[in-house]
C-alpha cells in the first residue's frame, strides 16, 4: 500500500520540481555547485529546494477532518461531527505566513548560518499532513525526491518549455498534461 499510494504523489512532486528548476536556472546552478562541493552528502540547499516545491505544490492539496466538537471558525460554526476540508495548498500560500507566497524561493528555508530553517508557525507547512494524520510515507518520499534530484541535476540542465504553474486538480495535485521540460545533457568535465 505504501509504495502504490506514494508513487503518484512523489512522481507529481518530482514533475513540479523539474519544472521549477527549469524556470529558475540560477537556483539550478546553485544546486549543481552545491552537489559539486559536497559530493558525498546532500547539501542543505537540496532540502530547501524540495521543501519549497512541496510548499508550492503539495501533492495532497486538501485534507478532510471530522470535528470532534462544535467550534466557531471565521464567524461561522462547525458542528460536532461535521466534515471539514482543510486546503493545505492555500495555507502554504498565505501571504501573512509566506512573503511572496507564489514565488519559488528555496532561500526562505535557509537560515543565515546556512542550516535548514523551519517555518515559524507549526501549521504553516503541512505537505504531509500533521499530528496523528502525518503521512507514513513522508520519509520515503523525501528520500526518493532527494535521490532523483541528486542523480538528475549533475547530468542534465533543465530548460522550460511551458508554464510550470499550470496544475490539474484531482485527489492529488499534478502538473498539467501539456507541461514539458527539456533535459539537455551537461558536458562532462
C-alpha positions as CSV (number, residue, x, y, z in Angstrom):
1,X,0.0,0.0,0.0
2,X,2.8,2.4,0.9
3,X,4.6,2.0,-2.4
4,X,1.4,2.2,-4.5
5,X,-0.1,5.2,-2.6
6,X,3.2,7.1,-2.7
7,X,4.2,6.6,-6.3
8,X,1.9,9.1,-8.0
9,X,2.3,11.8,-5.3
10,X,6.1,11.6,-5.4
11,X,6.3,11.5,-9.2
12,X,4.0,14.5,-9.4
13,X,6.2,16.5,-6.9
14,X,9.2,15.5,-9.0
15,X,7.5,16.8,-12.1
16,X,6.9,20.1,-10.3
17,X,10.4,20.2,-9.1
18,X,11.9,19.8,-12.6
19,X,9.5,22.5,-13.9
20,X,10.5,24.8,-11.2
21,X,14.2,24.2,-11.7
22,X,13.8,24.7,-15.5
23,X,12.1,28.1,-14.8
24,X,14.8,29.1,-12.3
25,X,18.2,28.4,-13.9
26,X,20.0,30.4,-11.1
27,X,18.7,28.0,-8.5
28,X,19.5,25.1,-10.7
29,X,23.1,26.4,-11.0
30,X,23.4,26.9,-7.2
31,X,22.2,23.4,-6.7
32,X,24.7,21.9,-9.1
33,X,27.5,23.9,-7.4
34,X,26.3,22.6,-4.0
35,X,26.4,19.0,-5.3
36,X,29.9,19.5,-6.7
37,X,31.2,21.0,-3.4
38,X,29.7,18.2,-1.3
39,X,29.8,15.1,-3.5
40,X,29.3,12.6,-0.6
41,X,26.4,14.3,1.2
42,X,23.2,16.1,0.4
43,X,23.6,19.8,0.6
44,X,21.2,21.8,2.7
45,X,20.1,23.6,-0.4
46,X,18.7,20.4,-1.8
47,X,16.3,20.1,1.2
48,X,15.3,23.7,0.8
49,X,14.5,23.2,-2.9
50,X,12.4,20.1,-2.1
51,X,10.6,21.8,0.8
52,X,9.8,24.9,-1.3
53,X,8.4,22.7,-4.1
54,X,6.3,20.9,-1.6
55,X,5.1,24.2,-0.2
56,X,4.0,25.5,-3.6
57,X,2.6,22.2,-4.9
58,X,1.7,19.8,-2.0
59,X,0.7,16.5,-3.7
60,X,-2.4,16.1,-1.4
61,X,-3.7,19.7,-1.6
62,X,-6.5,19.3,0.9
63,X,-7.3,17.1,3.9
64,X,-10.6,16.1,5.3
65,X,-11.2,16.1,9.1
66,X,-14.2,15.4,11.2
67,X,-14.9,17.9,14.0
68,X,-14.8,16.3,17.4
69,X,-16.7,19.1,19.0
70,X,-18.5,22.3,17.9
71,X,-16.2,25.2,17.3
72,X,-16.5,28.8,15.9
73,X,-14.3,29.5,12.9
74,X,-14.2,32.7,11.0
75,X,-17.6,33.9,12.2
76,X,-19.3,30.6,11.4
77,X,-19.9,27.4,13.4
78,X,-18.5,24.0,12.6
79,X,-20.8,21.5,14.4
80,X,-19.7,18.3,16.1
81,X,-19.1,15.5,13.6
82,X,-19.2,18.0,10.7
83,X,-16.7,17.2,7.9
84,X,-14.2,20.0,7.3
85,X,-11.9,20.3,4.3
86,X,-8.5,21.9,5.1
87,X,-6.9,23.4,1.9
88,X,-3.2,22.7,2.6
89,X,-2.3,24.3,-0.7
90,X,-3.9,27.6,0.3
91,X,-2.4,27.6,3.8
92,X,1.0,27.2,2.3
93,X,0.5,30.3,0.1
94,X,-0.9,32.6,2.8
95,X,0.9,36.0,2.4
96,X,0.8,36.6,6.1
97,X,2.8,33.4,6.6
98,X,4.9,33.3,3.4
99,X,6.2,36.6,1.9
100,X,5.9,36.4,-1.8
101,X,3.7,33.3,-1.4
102,X,3.6,32.4,-5.1
103,X,7.3,32.8,-5.7
104,X,9.7,29.8,-5.9
105,X,12.2,30.8,-3.2
106,X,14.1,27.9,-1.5
107,X,16.1,30.5,0.4
108,X,13.1,31.0,2.7
109,X,14.0,27.6,4.2
110,X,17.7,28.6,4.7
111,X,18.9,30.2,7.9
112,X,21.7,32.8,7.9
113,X,24.2,30.3,9.1
114,X,23.4,28.0,6.2
115,X,21.3,25.5,8.2
116,X,17.8,24.5,7.4
117,X,15.1,26.8,8.8
118,X,11.7,25.5,9.7
119,X,8.5,27.6,9.2
120,X,7.8,30.0,12.1
121,X,4.2,28.6,12.6
122,X,3.7,24.9,13.2
123,X,0.7,24.8,10.9
124,X,2.0,26.9,8.1
125,X,3.7,24.0,6.3
126,X,1.7,20.7,6.0
127,X,2.7,18.9,2.8
128,X,2.4,15.6,4.5
129,X,-0.4,16.4,6.9
130,X,0.1,16.7,10.6
131,X,-0.4,15.2,14.0
132,X,-1.7,11.7,14.1
133,X,-2.6,12.0,10.4
134,X,1.0,12.6,9.4
135,X,1.8,10.7,6.2
136,X,3.6,7.4,7.0
137,X,5.4,7.6,3.7
138,X,6.9,11.1,4.1
139,X,10.5,9.9,4.8
140,X,10.4,7.6,1.7
141,X,9.0,10.4,-0.5
142,X,11.7,12.8,0.7
143,X,14.4,10.3,0.1
144,X,13.2,9.5,-3.4
145,X,13.0,13.2,-4.3
146,X,16.5,13.9,-3.0
147,X,17.9,10.9,-4.8
148,X,16.2,11.8,-8.1
149,X,17.4,15.4,-8.0
150,X,20.9,14.3,-6.9
151,X,21.0,11.9,-9.9
152,X,19.5,14.3,-12.5
153,X,20.8,17.8,-11.9
154,X,24.5,16.9,-12.3
155,X,23.8,15.1,-15.6
156,X,21.2,17.4,-17.2
157,X,20.3,21.0,-17.4
158,X,16.6,21.5,-17.4
159,X,15.0,24.1,-19.7
160,X,11.4,25.4,-19.6
161,X,9.1,24.8,-22.5
162,X,5.8,25.5,-20.7
163,X,4.3,27.3,-17.7
164,X,5.2,25.4,-14.6
165,X,2.4,26.8,-12.6
166,X,-0.4,25.2,-14.6
167,X,-1.8,22.3,-12.5
168,X,-4.5,19.7,-12.7
169,X,-6.7,19.3,-9.6
170,X,-8.0,15.9,-8.6
171,X,-7.5,14.0,-5.4
172,X,-3.8,14.9,-5.9
173,X,-2.2,18.0,-7.4
174,X,-0.2,17.3,-10.6
175,X,1.4,19.2,-13.4
176,X,-0.8,20.0,-16.4
177,X,-0.6,17.3,-19.1
178,X,0.9,19.7,-21.5
179,X,3.7,20.9,-19.2
180,X,7.1,20.0,-20.6
181,X,10.7,20.3,-19.6
182,X,13.6,19.8,-21.9
183,X,16.6,17.9,-20.4
184,X,19.9,18.8,-22.0
185,X,22.9,16.6,-21.3
186,X,25.6,18.5,-19.5
187,X,29.1,18.3,-21.0
188,X,31.5,16.2,-19.0
189,X,34.3,17.8,-17.1
